[in-house]
Amino acid sequence: MSQIRFNALSGARFAGTHASDAAVCHVLQIDGCRIMLDCGASASLDPVELRSLAGAAKHIDAVLLTHADMAHLGAYVYAFARLGLRCPAYSTYPVHDLGRLCLREALANRNSTEKFELFEWDDINAAFANIVQLRYSQPFTLTGKAKGITVTAFQAGHSLGGTLWRIKKGTDDILYAVDYNHQLERHLDRTFLNAEALARPTLLITDSYNTLVTQTRRAYRDAGFFENIKTALLSGGNVLIPVTATSRSLELTFLLEDFWSKDSDCSQKFPQNIYFLSPQGPRILHAAKRTLEWMGAGITKLLSQSDLHVPFDFRHIKVINRLSEIDQGPSPKVVFASSASLETGFSRQLFFDWCKSEKNLVMLPDRGDPGTLGRQLYDEWSRVKTAAAEAAANDATAVNVHFGLNLNESRRVPLEGQELEQFHEAENARKDAAAAAAELAKLSAMEDNDSDEEEETVDPAAAARKITTSSGDTGLGVFGNTYDIYVKDAHRSGGFFKQSHNYRMFPVHNPRAWVDDYGEAVDPAVFVNAETVAMEETAEELPAIQIEDAQDPHELEPSKYINVQIDVRVQCKVAFIDLEGRSDGKSVKNILSQVAPRKMILVHGSEEATSELERYCLEHSSLTNDVFAPHNNEWINVSVASDTYEIKMTDSLVSSMITSKANEYELSYVSGYIRFEKQEPGMSSSNGDAMDVDPSENADSASGDASVDSAVVPTLDLVPTLDLAKSHKPVLVGDVKLSEFRKVLVSKGFETEFVAGVLVVNRSIMIRKSQQGKLVLEGSLSPDYYACRKLLYAEHVIL
């Protein structure tokens, strides 16, 4: 068995007072390999919040990413570019594509308020080029220190490409599942977590984020979402919907587009009044169209229809990437704007513009991260609802909130007037200097290419005029004549040791003409100029939005940063509809009972939610009692102690085995004897590598965790022919559920029913489970009895 340890760098048992509390980043150590599970950060990307990550990044051997949002991969580029994280990372194709756009959007949002230097545009491209992209259910074997570990991605729901990871090494089976959704959505299938193939893992690492949340039926929530938007538009108010552009925005925009297409009243009165506003909006929709095969049954059904309408090719929603385009459209309007927390991006700017009117509506599909403006709006909505005693009546009702905001913010504004002229003058001077330097470098390169010699070519006349001695000699010959060949410098002393010098006898420069394969002279300047002109013309023709990897298109505008004093009175309507795409508390508890892990670690949840889920697991016998709920930066040992040992088998023994298939394992009963081979002096065992121990642990526990038995691995060999063991008693292997076995009996024509937990067959045979978990078959000896026993044996593997 492997030594397994775990450390939550962020997101465990948070107090709910700061946005960084919701960031997900953990370290799982299996023997000597450290795997980072997600690498999230808050929208502020504050290095102070990432100090724990800075200390761990250099020691990571693999990174597994689950969702394409800031909470799960927001710090990945920073760790790659600045903290020395150079190991491979793994994700699904959509998480890779959308995650890169998520970080580009975060960079644009930060640059809109300050000169952001944590990472750059090129750092994003380099970091995501390091990611290995996998498909669902594709086992992938890691290398290096992670040799022997296999990771497999499964669908988690919640977001496009959202992943829960299965990590296997030997008999250890670890599941990492955070932010999953058991419900079928418009564009996504439900999670694979409660599938039978993932049942009974050795360790389950899961979140407690929604433990205290109770959701109403999805149909009621959808109806409340539509009704609030329609009511606000009919009253002349604008609707702001803050979203996470690369994850939940796809579900919400697809949902509203479908409603608009079916509601003739809205489609006629407000045909082009919906906007999706994000710095990366067009690219996000393009990435969604390229990954339709990763979506759910709803998209498959839509593709099979005959109208040839491509999903996410919106007819009623206009996708834009600049705030100025909002004013050009008709009013009132509905705007999906990033980000969901209202801390950065276009959603924050629109909120300050629209919150003063009582007609406008802010529709919250997410509670927002703790300590953000989005969470403040949610808390205010909840307080007003509770005070008005309306929460029990209708959770979807919009209410007016009243509170003041007094903030001092930095904003980026375009240069104007004299400042713009000065900028252009400085920019033109810089371009002229760069062009001159490039032309000089080009001429130098052409001169170097004209020579056939690898060494530097020297002009004889210039060499004769060059001063070569420190005493003032001019390089003339003894009689005042210049040499036409190189001769040894008579004034130069070779020193005590002999030195070898090479001299050219005839230093004549013979210019070589460039010709092509057919003997025609080639002028390199023609091709260089043509290529340069073509590149310049192409760059002028391309709009800024089509520049993919060169730089942030918003950086192309000359701008400056100014401080803005914001003093507003919030009077708008606020409504919260739970469309986060996560399973609620009741569903989480049911799923955990189906998965039935042997050990469990609870992360990514508040102190109250984590304590509640921990209490529930300890009180229910169907769940394990080995439940761990660590705090941030707390190492815990979750190794599984069992009677499993490592042993080598000889080739003759392996060839004599008869194996039987049981799930994903092959089993065989073996009779043999164990022998120990002598170990060479100075040699260490293959499993003698000690596991790294975190210095924060106390000395006693650290030494116990780090030490690994270095005994020689024994060898199992065949029993000699004369000493063959007697035939063994048959062993039945397998875990048969009564509900599943009942289906087998019914298919064979037996009459079955459950009575007080006992399966009764043909009213004469009883099948029950003992307290030890063994199946007990009772009844009178009859053909039915033997037929049931035969079917029951067939459900097991007999060794």
Disulfide bonds with the S-S distance in Angstrom:
none
